[in-house]
Amino acid sequence: MFSKLRNRMESEEGFTLIELLVVILIIGILAAIAIPSFLSQRTRGQDACAKSMAKQMQTAMKTAQIDNGSYTGTTLATLTNIENSIQAGQCGTGSAVTVGNAIATNACDGATSPGTNTFCVSAASASGNVFSIGEAAGGTITRSCTVPAGNTLPYGGCQAGNTW
């Protein structure tokens, strides 16, 4: 009985320690390459959501202007009544939406509230990037973005020159 076990154990082969270490090293190198690219995709996804939210807000502002004759008096509540998917938290924890320039200082013609021919809407993603769309008198549309302090452009969906 013991001789059968001994013969079977002597005939079985396995991996050497060196072979196992090489496999672990290769897996570690692949993980070091893949993980950073996966993490940046999350930021880009959150930013894409915020950009979409800003575009929805712009469309809702246009609808409000058609209904009322101007942008004056249009609030976030008004936009939410027009398009109920416009709400804070849609683009991850900490994301926000606003009418005017309340989230962050950005290049929306300095608008703090909608005027007769001007507006500024902003959506902040969970990554901290803020995407804004503004319309100046005369119909000129501007799209701008700001990134959290300490980050350099391009960052996420915000390109060089603070545009998107």
Backbone as a chain_set.jsonl record, in Angstrom:
{"seq": "MFSKLRNRMESEEGFTLIELLVVILIIGILAAIAIPSFLSQRTRGQDACAKSMAKQMQTAMKTAQIDNGSYTGTTLATLTNIENSIQAGQCGTGSAVTVGNAIATNACDGATSPGTNTFCVSAASASGNVFSIGEAAGGTITRSCTVPAGNTLPYGGCQAGNTW", "coords": {"N": [[0.819, -1.187, 0.0], [1.865, 1.282, 0.922], [3.936, 1.473, -0.846], [2.678, 1.822, -3.307], [1.601, 4.435, -3.015], [3.967, 5.885, -2.675], [5.243, 5.455, -5.14], [3.415, 6.708, -6.871], [3.567, 9.414, -6.021], [6.226, 10.01, -6.612], [6.171, 9.914, -9.367], [4.514, 11.978, -10.196], [4.515, 15.284, -11.54], [5.15, 18.779, -11.058], [4.855, 22.397, -10.936], [7.778, 24.412, -10.847], [9.27, 26.547, -8.383], [10.451, 28.786, -9.571], [9.112, 28.919, -12.056], [6.511, 29.498, -11.17], [6.962, 32.03, -9.967], [7.684, 33.546, -12.217], [5.266, 33.559, -13.67], [3.616, 34.94, -11.854], [4.954, 37.394, -11.855], [4.538, 38.233, -14.524], [1.734, 38.503, -14.538], [1.524, 40.575, -12.667], [2.793, 42.692, -14.061], [1.053, 43.017, -16.248], [-1.263, 43.806, -14.857], [-0.384, 46.229, -13.788], [-0.264, 47.742, -16.063], [-2.912, 47.712, -17.021], [-4.751, 48.569, -14.965], [-4.536, 51.481, -14.419], [-5.62, 52.521, -16.842], [-8.238, 51.582, -16.747], [-9.196, 52.953, -14.504], [-9.158, 55.618, -15.393], [-11.176, 55.512, -17.241], [-13.5, 55.469, -15.771], [-13.669, 58.098, -14.773], [-13.947, 59.436, -17.211], [-16.417, 58.435, -18.013], [-18.135, 59.481, -16.032], [-17.798, 62.171, -16.627], [-18.835, 62.251, -19.226], [-21.508, 61.792, -18.675], [-22.126, 64.153, -17.252], [-21.715, 66.059, -19.264], [-23.75, 65.333, -21.018], [-25.92, 65.902, -19.385], [-25.668, 68.7, -19.199], [-26.185, 69.386, -21.867], [-28.863, 68.516, -22.026], [-29.975, 70.336, -20.271], [-29.515, 72.692, -21.684], [-31.204, 72.298, -23.901], [-33.653, 72.202, -22.56], [-33.679, 74.82, -21.595], [-33.963, 76.227, -23.988], [-36.504, 75.335, -24.701], [-37.989, 76.442, -22.575], [-37.584, 79.128, -23.15], [-38.941, 79.373, -25.572], [-41.519, 78.851, -24.68], [-41.935, 80.976, -22.832], [-40.984, 83.305, -23.986], [-38.611, 84.503, -23.244], [-35.474, 83.928, -21.498], [-35.532, 84.813, -18.935], [-36.177, 84.447, -15.5], [-36.162, 81.709, -15.537], [-35.614, 78.78, -13.791], [-33.845, 76.14, -12.04], [-35.807, 74.408, -11.166], [-37.795, 74.918, -13.051], [-36.574, 73.88, -15.349], [-36.412, 71.213, -14.58], [-39.101, 70.547, -14.521], [-39.625, 70.611, -17.227], [-37.849, 68.703, -18.276], [-37.538, 65.846, -16.665], [-35.298, 64.313, -16.053], [-33.221, 65.891, -15.366], [-31.324, 66.398, -12.742], [-29.585, 66.666, -9.621], [-26.995, 64.408, -8.718], [-27.347, 62.519, -10.688], [-25.084, 61.89, -12.144], [-23.34, 60.459, -10.539], [-22.195, 60.264, -7.109], [-22.09, 63.34, -5.515], [-22.31, 64.849, -7.779], [-23.701, 67.665, -9.532], [-26.174, 70.073, -10.655], [-26.879, 73.256, -12.132], [-28.474, 76.424, -12.702], [-27.285, 79.345, -13.977], [-24.338, 80.73, -12.499], [-23.491, 79.256, -10.291], [-22.138, 76.891, -9.422], [-19.322, 76.861, -9.998], [-16.725, 79.207, -10.81], [-16.795, 80.057, -14.106], [-16.481, 80.291, -17.708], [-18.982, 81.581, -18.676], [-20.027, 83.921, -19.861], [-20.2, 85.489, -17.615], [-22.701, 85.274, -16.539], [-25.1, 85.26, -14.008], [-27.705, 84.723, -13.615], [-30.486, 83.722, -15.658], [-31.093, 85.813, -18.463], [-32.838, 88.069, -20.714], [-31.864, 87.372, -23.292], [-29.791, 85.695, -22.651], [-28.154, 82.928, -21.046], [-26.834, 80.569, -18.662], [-25.912, 77.328, -18.003], [-24.914, 74.658, -15.879], [-23.25, 71.569, -15.219], [-21.961, 69.389, -12.882], [-19.645, 66.789, -12.644], [-19.098, 63.64, -10.905], [-16.405, 63.393, -10.774], [-15.48, 65.885, -10.305], [-15.141, 67.725, -12.3], [-16.57, 70.524, -13.995], [-19.005, 71.253, -16.292], [-20.113, 73.623, -18.578], [-22.629, 75.378, -20.393], [-23.288, 78.195, -22.214], [-25.262, 80.917, -23.446], [-24.791, 83.805, -25.196], [-25.913, 87.199, -25.722], [-27.226, 87.581, -28.922], [-26.957, 85.017, -29.681], [-24.621, 83.476, -29.541], [-23.077, 80.534, -28.666], [-21.342, 79.178, -25.942], [-19.124, 76.729, -24.71], [-17.748, 75.575, -21.847], [-15.36, 74.368, -19.414], [-14.303, 73.448, -16.129], [-11.697, 72.219, -14.038], [-10.95, 70.24, -11.094], [-8.966, 71.704, -8.476], [-5.46, 71.32, -8.673], [-5.357, 69.465, -10.699], [-4.262, 68.943, -14.056], [-4.811, 70.133, -17.382], [-5.197, 68.222, -20.401], [-7.959, 66.825, -18.625], [-9.894, 64.16, -17.796], [-12.935, 64.677, -19.342], [-12.462, 67.288, -20.007], [-10.882, 69.483, -22.096], [-7.749, 70.924, -23.294], [-7.527, 74.425, -22.938], [-9.825, 74.74, -21.609], [-12.23, 73.755, -22.76], [-14.877, 71.783, -24.222]], "CA": [[0.0, 0.0, 0.0], [2.729, 2.464, 0.975], [4.762, 1.519, -2.05], [1.86, 2.412, -4.366], [1.557, 5.886, -2.793], [5.308, 6.424, -2.908], [5.479, 5.44, -6.582], [2.579, 7.722, -7.5], [4.101, 10.725, -5.674], [7.482, 10.216, -7.32], [5.931, 10.063, -10.803], [3.809, 13.224, -10.473], [5.357, 16.459, -11.699], [4.458, 20.028, -10.793], [5.574, 23.595, -11.349], [8.863, 24.796, -9.956], [9.101, 27.866, -7.773], [10.847, 29.784, -10.562], [8.017, 29.037, -13.013], [5.409, 30.211, -10.503], [7.351, 33.437, -9.806], [7.622, 34.191, -13.524], [3.854, 33.768, -13.974], [3.15, 36.018, -10.974], [5.562, 38.627, -12.349], [3.834, 38.609, -15.747], [0.408, 38.98, -14.137], [1.726, 41.877, -12.033], [3.09, 43.684, -15.101], [-0.198, 43.264, -16.972], [-2.155, 44.564, -13.973], [0.137, 47.594, -13.684], [-0.599, 48.435, -17.31], [-4.356, 47.78, -17.242], [-5.525, 49.234, -13.911], [-4.689, 52.935, -14.615], [-6.523, 52.844, -17.945], [-9.601, 51.333, -16.283], [-9.58, 54.019, -13.582], [-9.446, 56.838, -16.147], [-12.442, 55.324, -17.948], [-14.586, 55.84, -14.854], [-13.735, 59.553, -14.802], [-14.503, 59.837, -18.502], [-17.841, 58.103, -18.012], [-18.827, 60.476, -15.212], [-17.77, 63.426, -17.368], [-19.778, 62.123, -20.339], [-22.829, 61.964, -18.087], [-22.308, 65.573, -16.941], [-21.863, 66.762, -20.539], [-25.097, 65.028, -21.484], [-26.842, 66.648, -18.529], [-25.59, 70.107, -19.611], [-26.907, 69.493, -23.143], [-30.29, 68.42, -21.729], [-30.361, 71.604, -19.662], [-29.562, 73.679, -22.762], [-32.434, 72.043, -24.657], [-34.771, 72.623, -21.711], [-33.673, 76.289, -21.574], [-34.544, 76.662, -25.266], [-37.938, 75.071, -24.602], [-38.544, 77.46, -21.674], [-37.562, 80.41, -23.857], [-40.033, 79.346, -26.549], [-42.775, 78.94, -23.932], [-42.075, 82.23, -22.088], [-40.527, 84.457, -24.757], [-37.237, 84.849, -22.853], [-34.905, 83.038, -20.487], [-35.675, 85.458, -17.634], [-36.99, 83.75, -14.518], [-36.039, 80.256, -15.643], [-34.855, 78.217, -12.677], [-33.594, 74.707, -12.132], [-37.112, 73.755, -11.023], [-38.457, 75.034, -14.35], [-35.939, 72.915, -16.248], [-36.778, 69.875, -14.117], [-40.481, 70.318, -14.976], [-39.578, 70.361, -18.668], [-37.125, 67.434, -18.469], [-37.394, 65.357, -15.286], [-34.022, 63.628, -15.808], [-32.24, 66.887, -14.919], [-31.287, 66.459, -11.282], [-28.295, 66.411, -8.992], [-26.76, 63.021, -8.361], [-27.492, 61.636, -11.838], [-23.763, 61.532, -12.679], [-22.515, 59.948, -9.46], [-22.266, 60.969, -5.834], [-21.416, 64.635, -5.519], [-22.55, 65.601, -9.007], [-24.694, 68.715, -9.32], [-26.589, 70.863, -11.815], [-27.302, 74.588, -11.716], [-28.761, 77.46, -13.682], [-26.472, 80.464, -13.534], [-22.917, 80.485, -12.321], [-23.36, 78.971, -8.867], [-21.262, 75.784, -9.062], [-17.917, 77.274, -10.021], [-16.453, 80.294, -11.732], [-16.506, 79.537, -15.437], [-16.597, 81.275, -18.789], [-20.347, 81.629, -19.209], [-20.367, 85.327, -20.036], [-20.428, 86.107, -16.323], [-24.129, 85.23, -16.215], [-25.448, 84.674, -12.724], [-29.096, 84.265, -13.737], [-30.907, 83.868, -17.046], [-31.605, 87.111, -18.885], [-33.737, 88.027, -21.864], [-31.216, 86.653, -24.389], [-28.597, 84.995, -22.174], [-28.287, 81.954, -19.969], [-25.691, 79.719, -18.394], [-26.265, 76.137, -17.24], [-23.716, 73.891, -15.538], [-23.399, 70.249, -14.625], [-20.7, 68.925, -12.305], [-19.57, 65.327, -12.572], [-18.559, 63.142, -9.646], [-14.95, 63.557, -10.819], [-15.176, 67.26, -9.913], [-15.165, 68.601, -13.467], [-17.818, 71.256, -14.187], [-19.224, 71.531, -17.711], [-21.087, 74.699, -18.703], [-23.052, 75.859, -21.707], [-23.881, 79.525, -22.094], [-25.644, 81.618, -24.665], [-24.665, 85.249, -25.073], [-26.815, 87.958, -26.582], [-26.838, 87.365, -30.312], [-27.032, 83.594, -29.95], [-23.343, 82.788, -29.505], [-23.031, 79.47, -27.656], [-20.003, 78.839, -25.433], [-19.035, 75.536, -23.868], [-16.518, 75.655, -21.073], [-15.259, 73.421, -18.309], [-13.265, 73.68, -15.126], [-11.253, 70.977, -13.399], [-10.62, 70.447, -9.689], [-7.63, 72.233, -8.199], [-4.395, 70.324, -8.628], [-5.352, 68.668, -11.924], [-3.841, 69.687, -15.23], [-5.57, 69.83, -18.603], [-6.563, 67.735, -20.359], [-8.319, 65.966, -17.497], [-11.212, 63.586, -18.043], [-13.554, 65.187, -20.556], [-12.139, 68.707, -20.166], [-9.721, 69.578, -22.964], [-6.911, 72.112, -23.166], [-8.281, 75.631, -23.236], [-11.061, 74.644, -20.82], [-13.375, 73.545, -23.632], [-15.287, 70.385, -24.413]], "C": [[0.865, 1.253, 0.0], [3.589, 2.57, -0.27], [3.985, 2.104, -3.23], [1.814, 3.937, -4.243], [2.893, 6.537, -3.116], [5.596, 6.469, -4.409], [4.659, 6.518, -7.296], [3.127, 9.124, -7.231], [5.402, 11.006, -6.405], [7.251, 10.456, -8.802], [5.21, 11.368, -11.14], [4.787, 14.388, -10.553], [4.519, 17.699, -11.433], [5.273, 21.193, -11.311], [6.683, 23.882, -10.351], [8.566, 26.188, -9.407], [9.426, 28.965, -8.77], [9.715, 29.993, -11.582], [6.835, 29.794, -12.411], [5.724, 31.7, -10.339], [7.295, 34.189, -11.129], [6.176, 34.485, -13.904], [3.295, 34.908, -13.127], [3.704, 37.362, -11.429], [4.845, 39.121, -13.607], [2.44, 39.147, -15.425], [0.512, 40.358, -13.492], [1.994, 42.976, -13.047], [1.826, 44.024, -15.88], [-1.186, 44.081, -16.137], [-1.695, 46.016, -13.857], [-0.17, 48.409, -14.934], [-2.104, 48.68, -17.403], [-5.103, 48.632, -16.223], [-5.624, 50.75, -14.118], [-5.633, 53.296, -15.762], [-7.977, 52.59, -17.559], [-10.067, 52.452, -15.357], [-9.906, 55.307, -14.333], [-10.761, 56.711, -16.905], [-13.626, 55.69, -17.055], [-14.779, 57.354, -14.845], [-14.355, 60.029, -16.107], [-15.997, 59.527, -18.588], [-18.651, 59.097, -17.199], [-18.881, 61.817, -15.94], [-18.736, 63.389, -18.552], [-21.213, 62.309, -19.849], [-23.102, 63.444, -17.806], [-22.46, 66.402, -18.221], [-23.272, 66.553, -21.098], [-26.137, 65.812, -20.693], [-26.844, 68.132, -18.918], [-26.331, 70.321, -20.93], [-28.42, 69.392, -22.938], [-30.797, 69.73, -21.126], [-30.453, 72.706, -20.718], [-30.851, 73.526, -23.569], [-33.659, 72.483, -23.855], [-34.844, 74.15, -21.619], [-34.304, 76.835, -22.857], [-36.064, 76.46, -25.254], [-38.615, 76.121, -23.719], [-38.601, 78.816, -22.358], [-38.681, 80.485, -24.894], [-41.378, 79.513, -25.841], [-43.006, 80.323, -23.341], [-41.648, 83.469, -22.864], [-39.135, 84.933, -24.385], [-36.756, 83.832, -21.825], [-35.127, 83.556, -19.066], [-36.611, 84.65, -16.728], [-36.907, 82.23, -14.584], [-35.132, 79.748, -14.529], [-34.601, 76.736, -12.925], [-34.902, 73.928, -12.012], [-37.892, 73.801, -12.337], [-37.904, 74.002, -15.322], [-36.312, 71.481, -15.876], [-38.212, 69.538, -14.519], [-40.531, 69.999, -16.463], [-38.951, 68.994, -18.945], [-36.798, 66.868, -17.094], [-36.115, 64.58, -15.025], [-32.931, 64.593, -15.357], [-32.308, 66.969, -13.402], [-29.895, 66.121, -10.773], [-28.185, 64.927, -8.649], [-26.884, 62.049, -9.518], [-26.146, 61.117, -12.334], [-22.811, 61.085, -11.572], [-22.653, 60.792, -8.208], [-21.474, 62.264, -5.914], [-21.626, 65.42, -6.794], [-23.705, 66.575, -8.773], [-25.044, 69.381, -10.64], [-27.032, 72.226, -11.307], [-27.607, 75.459, -12.922], [-28.067, 78.705, -13.16], [-25.055, 79.996, -13.288], [-22.607, 80.032, -10.902], [-22.372, 77.865, -8.525], [-19.817, 76.235, -8.97], [-17.776, 78.451, -10.975], [-16.089, 79.688, -13.071], [-16.792, 80.599, -16.48], [-17.975, 81.23, -19.421], [-20.81, 83.069, -19.269], [-20.658, 86.035, -18.72], [-21.876, 86.071, -15.878], [-24.343, 84.594, -14.851], [-26.892, 84.227, -12.691], [-29.517, 84.482, -15.183], [-31.465, 85.262, -17.317], [-32.524, 86.947, -20.076], [-33.159, 87.163, -22.98], [-29.999, 85.854, -23.943], [-28.955, 83.976, -21.109], [-26.968, 81.226, -19.788], [-26.184, 78.541, -17.555], [-24.992, 75.329, -17.025], [-24.103, 72.548, -14.955], [-22.026, 69.803, -14.147], [-20.73, 67.408, -12.23], [-18.997, 64.922, -11.218], [-17.043, 63.259, -9.609], [-14.529, 64.958, -10.397], [-15.135, 68.224, -11.082], [-16.544, 69.244, -13.596], [-17.913, 71.642, -15.661], [-20.364, 72.53, -17.833], [-21.397, 74.985, -20.153], [-23.725, 77.195, -21.481], [-24.261, 80.071, -23.446], [-25.581, 83.104, -24.388], [-25.719, 85.912, -25.947], [-26.329, 87.812, -28.013], [-26.782, 85.892, -30.666], [-25.726, 82.833, -29.949], [-23.322, 81.792, -28.35], [-21.583, 79.238, -27.24], [-20.111, 77.587, -24.579], [-17.695, 75.596, -23.157], [-16.535, 74.601, -19.972], [-14.157, 73.861, -17.361], [-12.939, 72.341, -14.484], [-10.938, 71.262, -11.938], [-9.189, 70.959, -9.523], [-6.627, 71.09, -8.115], [-4.334, 69.432, -9.849], [-4.948, 69.545, -13.098], [-4.659, 69.236, -16.443], [-4.68, 69.101, -19.589], [-6.783, 66.788, -19.191], [-9.725, 65.468, -17.717], [-11.761, 64.094, -19.368], [-13.278, 66.652, -20.827], [-10.832, 68.826, -20.95], [-8.915, 70.838, -22.679], [-7.706, 73.323, -23.609], [-9.621, 75.665, -22.521], [-12.305, 74.576, -21.714], [-13.729, 72.065, -23.667], [-16.119, 70.246, -25.652]], "O": [[0.653, 2.169, -0.795], [3.93, 3.675, -0.693], [4.561, 2.804, -4.064], [1.968, 4.649, -5.235], [2.952, 7.595, -3.743], [6.151, 7.457, -4.89], [5.152, 7.166, -8.219], [3.146, 9.95, -8.144], [5.653, 12.151, -6.782], [8.053, 11.136, -9.442], [5.292, 11.824, -12.28], [5.737, 14.488, -9.777], [3.296, 17.661, -11.572], [6.255, 21.011, -12.031], [6.54, 23.625, -9.156], [7.706, 26.904, -9.922], [8.734, 29.983, -8.806], [9.401, 31.132, -11.928], [6.231, 30.637, -13.075], [4.85, 32.542, -10.548], [6.899, 35.354, -11.157], [5.889, 35.567, -14.416], [2.57, 35.758, -13.645], [2.992, 38.367, -11.393], [4.576, 40.316, -13.731], [2.022, 40.154, -15.996], [-0.328, 41.221, -13.745], [1.474, 44.083, -12.907], [1.557, 45.196, -16.143], [-1.869, 44.956, -16.668], [-2.52, 46.93, -13.831], [-0.319, 49.629, -14.864], [-2.524, 49.758, -17.824], [-6.019, 49.361, -16.604], [-6.728, 51.282, -14.001], [-6.372, 54.276, -15.665], [-8.863, 53.318, -18.005], [-11.228, 52.857, -15.424], [-10.835, 56.019, -13.953], [-11.401, 57.725, -17.183], [-14.646, 56.173, -17.547], [-15.908, 57.841, -14.902], [-15.197, 60.927, -16.106], [-16.754, 60.294, -19.182], [-19.73, 59.514, -17.621], [-19.89, 62.52, -15.878], [-19.386, 64.391, -18.849], [-22.034, 62.915, -20.537], [-24.194, 63.935, -18.093], [-23.25, 67.345, -18.256], [-23.9, 67.491, -21.589], [-27.109, 66.32, -21.254], [-27.905, 68.755, -18.963], [-27.027, 71.323, -21.095], [-29.18, 70.1, -23.599], [-31.902, 70.178, -21.43], [-31.348, 73.55, -20.665], [-31.51, 74.517, -23.882], [-34.591, 73.067, -24.408], [-35.936, 74.717, -21.571], [-35.082, 77.788, -22.817], [-36.814, 77.309, -25.736], [-39.681, 76.632, -24.062], [-39.555, 79.57, -22.17], [-39.297, 81.536, -25.073], [-42.263, 80.218, -26.326], [-44.137, 80.809, -23.339], [-41.931, 84.585, -22.429], [-38.53, 85.697, -25.137], [-37.521, 82.994, -21.348], [-34.933, 82.818, -18.1], [-37.691, 84.23, -17.144], [-37.521, 81.54, -13.769], [-34.016, 80.236, -14.353], [-35.087, 76.162, -13.899], [-35.085, 72.909, -12.678], [-38.569, 72.837, -12.695], [-38.656, 73.334, -16.03], [-36.504, 70.637, -16.75], [-38.517, 68.385, -14.824], [-41.37, 69.216, -16.911], [-39.465, 68.222, -19.754], [-35.884, 67.352, -16.426], [-35.856, 64.211, -13.88], [-31.834, 64.163, -15.003], [-33.244, 67.543, -12.846], [-29.138, 65.39, -11.411], [-29.181, 64.28, -8.327], [-26.565, 60.871, -9.365], [-26.074, 60.02, -12.886], [-21.604, 61.312, -11.663], [-23.173, 61.907, -8.254], [-20.317, 62.269, -6.337], [-21.165, 66.557, -6.892], [-24.57, 66.342, -7.929], [-24.307, 69.271, -11.619], [-27.509, 72.344, -10.179], [-27.072, 75.257, -14.012], [-28.254, 79.074, -12.001], [-24.631, 78.97, -13.821], [-21.56, 80.388, -10.361], [-21.806, 77.885, -7.432], [-19.16, 76.008, -7.954], [-18.621, 78.657, -11.847], [-15.161, 78.883, -13.155], [-17.289, 81.679, -16.161], [-18.109, 80.873, -20.592], [-21.888, 83.394, -18.77], [-21.303, 87.083, -18.717], [-22.248, 86.767, -14.933], [-23.825, 83.512, -14.575], [-27.274, 83.434, -11.83], [-28.958, 85.342, -15.865], [-32.21, 85.816, -16.509], [-32.941, 85.838, -20.41], [-33.859, 86.326, -23.549], [-29.243, 85.377, -24.789], [-29.927, 84.137, -20.37], [-26.097, 81.265, -20.656], [-26.806, 78.74, -16.511], [-24.102, 75.314, -17.876], [-25.131, 72.403, -14.293], [-21.053, 69.833, -14.899], [-21.721, 66.816, -11.804], [-18.477, 65.757, -10.478], [-16.449, 63.228, -8.531], [-13.346, 65.2, -10.155], [-15.099, 69.437, -10.871], [-17.563, 68.602, -13.341], [-17.011, 72.279, -16.206], [-21.443, 72.329, -17.275], [-20.542, 74.853, -21.028], [-24.627, 77.313, -20.652], [-23.658, 79.732, -24.465], [-26.228, 83.607, -23.47], [-26.335, 85.272, -26.798], [-25.131, 87.914, -28.275], [-26.58, 85.544, -31.829], [-25.703, 81.658, -30.315], [-23.525, 82.166, -27.195], [-20.7, 79.115, -28.089], [-21.068, 77.412, -23.824], [-16.642, 75.659, -23.791], [-17.574, 74.026, -19.647], [-13.213, 74.55, -17.745], [-13.784, 71.451, -14.397], [-10.683, 72.412, -11.578], [-8.317, 70.671, -10.343], [-6.915, 70.031, -7.556], [-3.357, 68.705, -10.028], [-5.251, 70.737, -13.133], [-5.132, 68.101, -16.506], [-3.475, 69.355, -19.604], [-5.884, 66.036, -18.817], [-10.658, 66.266, -17.816], [-11.113, 63.951, -20.405], [-13.81, 67.208, -21.788], [-9.796, 68.324, -20.513], [-9.344, 71.706, -21.919], [-8.481, 73.243, -24.563], [-10.456, 76.526, -22.798], [-13.303, 75.251, -21.459], [-12.971, 71.214, -23.2], [-16.557, 69.144, -25.981]]}, "num_chains": 1, "name": "protein.A"}
